[in-house]
Amino acid sequence: MNTEIVVFAVLFLVVSGMGFVAARWRRADDLASLHEWGLGGRSFGSWITWFLVGGDLYTAYTFVAVPALLFGAGATGFFALPYTVVTYPLVFLVMIRLWSVSHVHGLVTPADFVRARFGSPTLALLVALTGIVATMPYIALQLVGIEAVLKTMGVRGDLPLIIAFAILAAYTYQSGLRAPALIAFVKDSLIYLVILVAVIYIPSKLGGWGAIFDAAQAKFDATPAPGDGILLNSNNQLQYVTLALGSAMALFLYPHSVTGVLAAKNRDVIKRNMSALPAYSLLLGLIALLGYMAIAAGIKPIGTDVNTVVPQLFDVMFPDWFAGVAFAAVGIGALVPAAIMSIAAANLFTRNIYREYIRPDATDAQEASVSKIASLVVKVGAVLCILLIDPQFSIDLQLIGGVIILQTLPSVALGLFGRWFHRGGLIAGWVAGMGSGLVMLYNIANPATKHAHFGGSAFPLEKLGLDTKMTIYAGFLALAVNLVVAVLGTWLARAIKMAEGPDATRPEDYVADRDDPRVHDLEVAGSS
Amino acid sequence: MAAPRSDRSPWNWLLLIPIAIPLIPALYNADEPRLFGIPMFYWLQLAFIVLGVTTTTVVYRMTRSGR
């Protein structure tokens, strides 16, 4: 037990040291502007972007929660794999347009883009608030990952968690986006190492893959729940597909994903990454199967916290020193996305609330310092969420986060391809999608966790009066409502001749690349 | 001086393949045949990663601006 804690602590501290040094890395003239601090000078090449975006999207929580889903319910939890296969080809042509228009107009957040495209501060505010609300519980969940590891090591009390987050907060404040980019290298190397060892070593100790899957099937056969099993049944296939597609569409609407993409050097870096990032999906798929290994190894979660099954599995299977390495990988894995998410949320606040509504004449230096403070506030909020409220609440909130961030798709993603929608229609669609999504989530019960409301994202179609046991992803239905209302609202707004907002962008802005004279900010990058 | 840029390319249509295939459970929702003891549901979906990487790599190489 002691060896585990020592290895964990040493790795954690070394990495934190790197976070502070990062301010000097690839240094530009000064960090005192939002582009430098929040976007790392926008000068990241293919490799750094790969580590940064990968470290950002495949979070510690994912590594703990996805196997926990398979542990609990079986095949439905594997949706994370098709989700992360589908997402890259889906956004391939979308993100390069966002990169271009952002670099021509100096945009930092998705809400900035909506402001420029539709000329509506109100719509931009809605997009910004959606982003902040969806991101906050996501940050809190990173702590759930660290907490699960600490629990398994037998560490009691809240203090270690607070210290870990204080360190994170300090180096993000100091180094901005450079810190997570540098740390992501270490984090990913550790995780790749741990997982490769795990998928070779653990099955060999459990009698091979065949035995692992048979043990899982035997466990699911013994439970009364109708939806579990190592294969899908006819009632949850629609849920599986819509959840995978809906999550794929939502992923790059999250402000932290956008931050990672905008920090890329040029369009080719993004395209190349869209083809290289699925390497992480392979890792995710293998990690998911750890849930079944835990079943075969007879692991029982600590208390009711099913997120502890993977750390427990490592604890039982690995020698102490390697379990320490594995725990450090999860712990450090939590720091990278938490840092990027808090930066992204802070940028939203600064650009779309502070500068729009509080100090329209803010200078670059003022913006950067407000952003830094906001990122601290966001992180303190996340820690308080975990300490004061039941962690289950954060998990519920994160579920809601996926549904609500999808409601920005018509404004952000479709807005990148055209300006057919009227801003009034988009606002109406957002309200309708958000309302219907929340009502649906509220009405989903989960008998397994004794939740009458917010029990999951699988909405039973019989609640709409359909004679079927099939379920569908609530976010998907909510998006459909959103789109229908946005279309109707657009027709109505045009019919009554409601004023169109000015469009600050031109078609050629969406295809501009680094060599284009209108693409600026790049001399600030100074990677020399 | 240069011709107007565009993202249009027939190669982009290839991107539809890795979007559509993983979303058809009928293709992979089966136990047999197993591979190294792993049911088809799992190994075939893992194999879709290769499909995704291949198509996006082809599209990237055919449409990159550097050449």
HADDOCK unambig.tbl for C-alpha pairs under 7 A between the chains (distance, minus, plus):
assign (segid A and resid 82 and name CA) (segid B and resid 22 and name CA) 5.61 0.50 0.50
assign (segid A and resid 82 and name CA) (segid B and resid 45 and name CA) 6.92 0.50 0.50
assign (segid A and resid 85 and name CA) (segid B and resid 49 and name CA) 5.84 0.50 0.50
assign (segid A and resid 85 and name CA) (segid B and resid 52 and name CA) 6.24 0.50 0.50
assign (segid A and resid 86 and name CA) (segid B and resid 18 and name CA) 6.22 0.50 0.50
assign (segid A and resid 86 and name CA) (segid B and resid 19 and name CA) 4.79 0.50 0.50
assign (segid A and resid 89 and name CA) (segid B and resid 15 and name CA) 5.34 0.50 0.50
assign (segid A and resid 89 and name CA) (segid B and resid 18 and name CA) 6.84 0.50 0.50
assign (segid A and resid 89 and name CA) (segid B and resid 19 and name CA) 6.51 0.50 0.50
assign (segid A and resid 89 and name CA) (segid B and resid 56 and name CA) 6.38 0.50 0.50
assign (segid A and resid 90 and name CA) (segid B and resid 19 and name CA) 6.58 0.50 0.50
assign (segid A and resid 209 and name CA) (segid B and resid 36 and name CA) 6.67 0.50 0.50
assign (segid A and resid 209 and name CA) (segid B and resid 37 and name CA) 4.99 0.50 0.50
assign (segid A and resid 209 and name CA) (segid B and resid 38 and name CA) 5.88 0.50 0.50
assign (segid A and resid 210 and name CA) (segid B and resid 37 and name CA) 3.87 0.50 0.50
assign (segid A and resid 210 and name CA) (segid B and resid 38 and name CA) 6.07 0.50 0.50
assign (segid A and resid 231 and name CA) (segid B and resid 29 and name CA) 6.17 0.50 0.50
assign (segid A and resid 231 and name CA) (segid B and resid 30 and name CA) 6.78 0.50 0.50
assign (segid A and resid 231 and name CA) (segid B and resid 41 and name CA) 6.90 0.50 0.50
assign (segid A and resid 232 and name CA) (segid B and resid 29 and name CA) 6.42 0.50 0.50
assign (segid A and resid 237 and name CA) (segid B and resid 25 and name CA) 6.77 0.50 0.50
assign (segid A and resid 241 and name CA) (segid B and resid 23 and name CA) 5.45 0.50 0.50
assign (segid A and resid 268 and name CA) (segid B and resid 64 and name CA) 6.08 0.50 0.50
assign (segid A and resid 271 and name CA) (segid B and resid 60 and name CA) 5.89 0.50 0.50
assign (segid A and resid 272 and name CA) (segid B and resid 60 and name CA) 6.34 0.50 0.50
assign (segid A and resid 274 and name CA) (segid B and resid 56 and name CA) 6.92 0.50 0.50
assign (segid A and resid 275 and name CA) (segid B and resid 53 and name CA) 5.07 0.50 0.50
assign (segid A and resid 275 and name CA) (segid B and resid 56 and name CA) 4.92 0.50 0.50
assign (segid A and resid 275 and name CA) (segid B and resid 57 and name CA) 5.29 0.50 0.50
assign (segid A and resid 276 and name CA) (segid B and resid 53 and name CA) 6.72 0.50 0.50
assign (segid A and resid 278 and name CA) (segid B and resid 49 and name CA) 6.36 0.50 0.50
assign (segid A and resid 278 and name CA) (segid B and resid 53 and name CA) 6.59 0.50 0.50
assign (segid A and resid 282 and name CA) (segid B and resid 46 and name CA) 6.58 0.50 0.50
assign (segid A and resid 282 and name CA) (segid B and resid 49 and name CA) 6.90 0.50 0.50
assign (segid A and resid 285 and name CA) (segid B and resid 46 and name CA) 6.69 0.50 0.50
assign (segid A and resid 511 and name CA) (segid B and resid 5 and name CA) 6.25 0.50 0.50
assign (segid A and resid 511 and name CA) (segid B and resid 6 and name CA) 6.27 0.50 0.50
assign (segid A and resid 511 and name CA) (segid B and resid 7 and name CA) 6.87 0.50 0.50
